[in-house]
Amino acid sequence: MNYRNLIYKGTSILKESFIKTAQIDAELLLTISLKKSREKILLNLENKLSLEEIKKYLDLINRRKNNEPISFIEGKRFFWKNEFIVNKNVLTPRYETEILIEEVLRMHNTSNYINVLDVGVGSGCILISLLLEKKNWKGTALDVCSLALKTAKCNAKMQQIENRIKFINSDIDNFFSRKYDLIVSNPPYINKVSYNNLDLDVKAYEPHKALYGGINGLDTIEKVVKKSKFVLKNNGLLALEIGHDQYYMVKELLKKNQFYILKSIKDYQNIYRCLIAKKIK
Ligand SMILES: C[S@@+](CC[C@H](N)C(=O)[O-])C[C@H]1O[C@@H](n2cnc3c(N)ncnc32)[C@H](O)[C@@H]1O
């Protein structure tokens, strides 16, 4: 059997299991199992495979058939400029979250020392990406889930910046330290109805704690905004990623808690997904 036949077989199996991205997933899984680039595979479709290679590939196809996300099968995901380890304890970094990184770097255009808090650090993708861009910045990684924090620590070690980050396992409600110049957060914000309708890839594999934000999706966002009022320095910035339908509610919440909204940023679908606010004295 050659690459072409095997990709065809993999695609058919995934299609039968209603995987929407069957063809691309079948190709990606072959790159993962053979540890070869996609270009190498697609340019050599007539190459033959050993029985062992075929078995290894079909094992991966079977995992995907059961809705396991490609990022979990591979154990990593590219975000901003680096690869991050991902597993069942953390949210797989999403491309939308890069909007927050881009905007924070634009608004906080200083290379001087600042202290950054990431609430709900997960894999560490936001904090680590920011600290890699700004060599003098230091950070605190906070997460209520100790296993997520362990993953963030591994990712920080991989980038050799673990000594610039404090790792704290706590609910944001129980955290207090009045010293941050910048707070970033991509909190769980999915509401009850949307959570029930999530694709199986997400619902069955990604952590509930990382996704579910209560009946209206605002439970953790509200906690983060209220706590940020005390934990940020005066004139400090709060950068939040929000759900597609939460813009007006979060704007009100920020105003009520003495924040001035500096910028609202839309995603590629023209929906407000990120808010940057300044704490007013
Ligand atoms: C949507 S994930 C974001 C992960 C990562 N920052 C990212 O952008 O990919 C939210 C994270 O917040 C954490 N979390 C949920 N509720 C929390 C709380 N009350 N206090 C601290 N962390 C919380 C979850 O464990 C999860 O890791």
The ligand as an SDF file (V2000), in Angstrom:
LIG
                    3D

 27 29  0  0  0  0  0  0  0  0999 V2000
  -10.2880   28.9750   28.2790 C   0  0  0  0  0  0  0  0  0  0  0  0
   -8.9860   28.2370   29.2090 S   0  0  0  0  0  0  0  0  0  0  0  0
   -7.6480   29.3020   28.7120 C   0  0  0  0  0  0  0  0  0  0  0  0
   -6.3000   28.6300   28.6970 C   0  0  0  0  0  0  0  0  0  0  0  0
   -5.1880   29.4600   28.0390 C   0  0  0  0  0  0  0  0  0  0  0  0
   -4.9930   30.7010   28.7440 N   0  0  0  0  0  0  0  0  0  0  0  0
   -5.5110   29.7290   26.5820 C   0  0  0  0  0  0  0  0  0  0  0  0
   -5.8190   30.8870   26.2530 O   0  0  0  0  0  0  0  0  0  0  0  0
   -5.4560   28.7990   25.7630 O   0  0  0  0  0  0  0  0  0  0  0  0
   -9.3890   28.8090   30.8360 C   0  0  0  0  0  0  0  0  0  0  0  0
   -8.4740   28.3520   31.9680 C   0  0  0  0  0  0  0  0  0  0  0  0
   -8.9520   28.9930   33.1680 O   0  0  0  0  0  0  0  0  0  0  0  0
   -8.8740   28.0830   34.2520 C   0  0  0  0  0  0  0  0  0  0  0  0
   -9.8840   28.5280   35.2370 N   0  0  0  0  0  0  0  0  0  0  0  0
  -11.2230   28.3320   35.1980 C   0  0  0  0  0  0  0  0  0  0  0  0
  -11.8170   28.9270   36.2380 N   0  0  0  0  0  0  0  0  0  0  0  0
  -10.8260   29.5330   36.9660 C   0  0  0  0  0  0  0  0  0  0  0  0
  -10.8100   30.2890   38.1690 C   0  0  0  0  0  0  0  0  0  0  0  0
  -11.9410   30.5640   38.8350 N   0  0  0  0  0  0  0  0  0  0  0  0
   -9.6240   30.7490   38.6430 N   0  0  0  0  0  0  0  0  0  0  0  0
   -8.4650   30.4560   37.9820 C   0  0  0  0  0  0  0  0  0  0  0  0
   -8.4240   29.7260   36.8410 N   0  0  0  0  0  0  0  0  0  0  0  0
   -9.5890   29.2770   36.3280 C   0  0  0  0  0  0  0  0  0  0  0  0
   -9.1440   26.7210   33.6340 C   0  0  0  0  0  0  0  0  0  0  0  0
   -8.6360   25.6920   34.4320 O   0  0  0  0  0  0  0  0  0  0  0  0
   -8.4640   26.8690   32.2640 C   0  0  0  0  0  0  0  0  0  0  0  0
   -7.1310   26.4080   32.3060 O   0  0  0  0  0  0  0  0  0  0  0  0
  1  2  1  0
  2  3  1  0
  2 10  1  0
  3  4  1  0
  4  5  1  0
  5  6  1  0
  5  7  1  0
  7  8  2  0
  7  9  1  0
 10 11  1  0
 11 12  1  0
 11 26  1  0
 12 13  1  0
 13 14  1  0
 13 24  1  0
 14 15  1  0
 14 23  1  0
 15 16  2  0
 16 17  1  0
 17 18  1  0
 17 23  2  0
 18 19  1  0
 18 20  2  0
 20 21  1  0
 21 22  2  0
 22 23  1  0
 24 25  1  0
 24 26  1  0
 26 27  1  0
M  CHG  2   2   1   9  -1
M  END
$$$$
